[in-house]
Amino acid sequence: MPAPNMDVVVSLAKRRGFVFPSSEIYGGMGGFWDYGPLGVELKNNLKAAWWRSMVQLRDDIVGLDAAIVMNPRVWEVSGHVAGFSDPMVDCRNCKLRFRAEDLKGPPSEIACPNCGQRGTLTEPRKFNLMFKTHVGPVEDTASVAYLRPETAQGIFVNFDNVATVTRRKLPFGIAQVGKSFRNEITPGNFIFRDREFEQMEMEFFVHPLDEDKWFAYWVAERLRWWTDAVGVASDRLRLRPHDADELSHYSKQTTDIEYAFPMGWSELEGVADRTDYDLTAHSRGSGKSLTYFDEAAGDHVTPYVIEPAMGVDRGVLTMLFDAYEEQQLEREKRVVLHLKPLLAPVKVAVLPLLRNRPELVEIARRLAGDLRAALHAMYDDTASIGKLYRRQDEIGTPFCVTVDVDSLTDGAATIRERDSMTQERVALAQISGRIQDLVAGSAWTGTARPDEAAGDA
Ligand code: ATP
């Protein structure tokens, strides 16, 4: 199925309450976004899926939640104050600033992408991406602090704390989900490049001799997660190893997992081999030895680090693109988000076929209440049944339960599945259990109704 363009996804996200521009009533703020009622559910579900696969289902990774603002020494020692910068080019004519890597040629030869003037672009200059703030009442150089540009440093500075309390032996990992901030010069492509965003990073500490083995393992494992756990189409994902000249200051080898976004293949997640760069730097900087006693060698070694790091917002954008489909039914068009049930914002919607029949409304409301005790369910009777189905399809709700006149006599209701639009008739007392099983992955056994192709009117 063809991928939608950016405008279609931005418009769906706004219209249905996934993502709004931040402080929109004041004109918004470039690079900042707010997640609406459905967006926050989708994002939370993605984070929960990552946490489950990285922390809860493994016995070699534990979690952490470190502060966003840390002692500024962390960022000096980590190399971010000196090295976390993008080469930028200014146009002397229109005064706009561009990332050098986004320009299609050397500044001396090409025209400004904004005003079209030639010979007006400066040579690239380094621009630090960290947001600065002040801690305490006095705004002087001694009070400068930074909003973290990556969550990873919170993990490195806690390496000793976590290793001690958990009594871990190598290899083991520490995972963290949290906000990061980068003063990106060219935020854009909706929630792809933001100034405030969320990351899910895991630092996996290994014996230096095992570096390559674990790097290959995490590249393969993370790619598998995107297809198997999130359901992203494998032909829209690819691996791209970094060239030597694009590696971050801390990395020896990096492979990006890229998605075929409408603006071209772009990074969704990066797996980096950070070697012993960070732990060695913090050992030196803090005077505290961040090493591990290797019993086989009878000596202290500094672990190497393999880091899978992804952006939650890019993950949400990927899910919206990848799940989106427009289908032409016999009588109408339907938009459907083929999200995995576990990731869908709403798992089930209960709909009375006739909203002017109090007996049906009562059964439907009771059912919705039962379902809500177990998962995210909603009740809706504000339109005709065909319209209600369309609304749920468009937000990716995998199951609808329809209470009809027959429910009054047969004590059952119809479960309708989003992708096939087929139906199962299930006793009211069993609906909640059946929906929970289906969301957890039980096989669907629905049958088609004769008028399905017409759009379950
Ligand atoms: P890019 O090359 O796109 O700037 P990066 O290589 O600097 O990204 P990393 O430092 O490897 O990114 O960060 C890990 C992940 O965090 C990225 O794969 C991406 O998903 C996410 N990320 C990084 N910067 C941003 C941003 N400005 N907005 C949203 N997500 C981001």
Boltz pocket constraint, residues with backbone or C-beta under 6 A from the ligand:
constraints:
  - pocket:
      binder: B
      contacts: [[A, 149], [A, 150], [A, 182], [A, 184], [A, 191], [A, 192], [A, 193], [A, 194], [A, 195], [A, 196], [A, 197], [A, 198], [A, 199], [A, 267], [A, 268], [A, 269], [A, 270], [A, 309], [A, 310], [A, 311], [A, 312], [A, 313], [A, 314]]
      max_distance: 6.0
